[in-house]
């Protein structure tokens, strides 16, 4: 009988020790889990926390957005709503590329280009050979844009839409493209010479998701559509800002149309268009 009680007591003690050990292990695991959760919350907070403004311009932009958000919270809606959405999206995404392309007066210079008779070239050469010509053309355009600090907004086939901070940079890039294409030793472009037409305009635009919209973008596209291969056509605002520019080789212009001001499809009024003189 005594032996049985001793065995039962030992068994109970062993069970108790095991239970205590198990409870301690569970508690340790819970403490470790809490530590991991705390670390994850800290990491997530750091990841979501906006980084400090990199410049005075960005600090000012964030201040404007904060004020706009508070104003909207207190009930101002309607005509300001879409503008505030655009501004908020811009600042929250911290688009340094768009900030860099905007001049001090808030304008952006828009540049459009494409290859004259590109469809006919493609048909004559076939897709495989035409793609090689396009690669050479694209290298020329992108090289000039990069040297003059432009930003390729988008491309479609042989067409480019590019943004520049100022008209001078856009025209220097355009002149470089035309000269390079005329003088190139690239066999792809020597065997199949391409003539590029370029149009440039500057003004205020709407930026969204890395793209640009608005009547001034349409204006630049209309100017480009008037150009012949090898030409760089510009609007009057572009000429006014670049005619007296301080560059090593001055930019010169001549009237593009004998009749003077012309209409541009979809845009009100008449417009003076100028041809950039490019000596190749």
CORKANOR-V29297 format. One record per backbone hydrogen bond with DSSP energy under -0.5 kcal/mol. CO is the residue of the C=O (numbers start at 1). NH is the residue of the N-H. E is the energy in kcal/mol with one decimal. If there is no record, write none. Layout:
co;nh;e
CO;NH;E
CO;NH;E
This chain:
co;nh;e
1;5;-2.1
2;6;-2.5
3;7;-2.4
4;8;-2.5
5;9;-2.8
6;10;-2.8
7;11;-2.5
8;12;-2.6
9;13;-2.6
10;14;-2.8
11;15;-2.5
12;16;-2.6
13;17;-3.1
14;18;-2.6
15;19;-2.5
16;20;-2.7
17;21;-2.7
18;22;-2.6
19;23;-2.7
20;24;-2.7
21;25;-2.2
22;26;-2.5
23;27;-2.6
24;28;-2.4
25;29;-2.4
26;30;-2.6
27;31;-2.6
28;32;-2.4
29;33;-2.6
30;34;-2.7
31;35;-2.2
32;36;-2.4
33;37;-2.6
34;38;-2.6
35;39;-2.3
36;40;-2.8
37;41;-2.7
38;42;-2.2
39;43;-2.8
40;44;-2.8
41;45;-2.4
42;46;-2.2
43;47;-2.3
44;48;-2.2
45;49;-1.4
55;59;-2.2
56;60;-2.5
57;61;-2.3
58;62;-2.6
59;63;-2.0
60;64;-2.3
61;65;-2.4
62;66;-2.6
63;67;-2.4
64;68;-2.7
65;69;-2.7
66;70;-2.1
67;71;-2.5
68;72;-2.5
69;73;-2.1
70;74;-1.3
71;76;-1.5
72;75;-1.8
75;77;-0.6
77;79;-0.5
77;80;-0.6
78;81;-1.5
78;82;-0.6
80;84;-2.5
81;85;-2.2
82;86;-2.3
83;87;-2.5
84;88;-3.0
85;89;-2.6
86;90;-2.3
87;91;-2.5
88;92;-2.9
89;93;-2.0
90;94;-0.6
90;95;-1.3
91;94;-0.7
94;96;-1.5
95;99;-2.0
96;100;-2.3
97;101;-1.2
98;102;-0.6
99;102;-0.9
101;103;-0.5
103;106;-2.1
107;103;-3.0
108;110;-0.6
108;203;-1.8
109;164;-2.6
110;201;-2.1
111;162;-2.9
112;199;-2.4
113;160;-2.4
114;197;-2.6
115;118;-1.2
117;121;-2.1
118;122;-2.6
119;123;-2.4
120;124;-2.3
121;125;-2.6
122;126;-2.6
126;130;-2.3
127;131;-2.4
128;132;-1.1
129;133;-1.7
130;134;-2.7
131;135;-2.2
132;136;-1.7
133;137;-2.6
134;138;-3.3
135;139;-1.9
136;140;-1.7
137;141;-2.4
138;142;-3.0
139;143;-2.0
140;144;-2.0
141;145;-2.5
142;146;-2.6
143;147;-2.3
144;148;-1.5
145;150;-3.1
146;149;-1.6
151;153;-0.6
151;163;-2.7
154;161;-2.4
156;159;-2.1
159;156;-1.8
160;113;-2.0
161;153;-2.5
161;154;-1.5
162;111;-2.7
163;151;-2.5
164;109;-2.5
166;170;-1.5
167;171;-2.5
168;172;-2.5
169;173;-2.1
170;174;-2.3
171;175;-2.8
172;176;-2.1
173;177;-2.3
174;178;-2.2
175;179;-2.3
176;180;-2.7
177;181;-2.4
178;182;-1.7
179;183;-1.7
180;184;-1.3
186;189;-0.9
186;190;-1.9
187;191;-2.3
188;192;-1.0
194;196;-0.5
195;116;-3.2
196;230;-2.3
197;114;-1.7
198;233;-2.8
199;112;-2.6
200;235;-1.7
201;110;-2.9
203;108;-2.6
206;213;-2.8
208;211;-1.9
211;208;-2.2
213;206;-2.8
214;217;-0.6
214;218;-1.8
215;219;-2.3
216;220;-2.0
217;221;-2.0
218;222;-2.3
219;223;-2.2
220;224;-2.2
221;225;-1.9
222;226;-0.8
223;226;-0.9
223;227;-0.5
224;227;-1.3
228;231;-2.1
231;198;-2.0
232;276;-3.0
233;200;-1.9
234;274;-2.8
235;239;-2.1
236;240;-2.6
237;241;-1.5
238;242;-1.1
239;242;-0.6
239;243;-2.4
242;245;-1.8
245;247;-1.3
248;250;-0.6
252;277;-2.9
254;275;-3.4
257;260;-1.8
262;271;-3.3
264;267;-2.5
269;264;-0.5
271;262;-2.8
272;236;-0.7
273;256;-2.2
273;257;-0.5
274;234;-2.9
274;276;-0.5
275;254;-1.8
276;278;-0.6
277;279;-0.5
278;280;-0.8
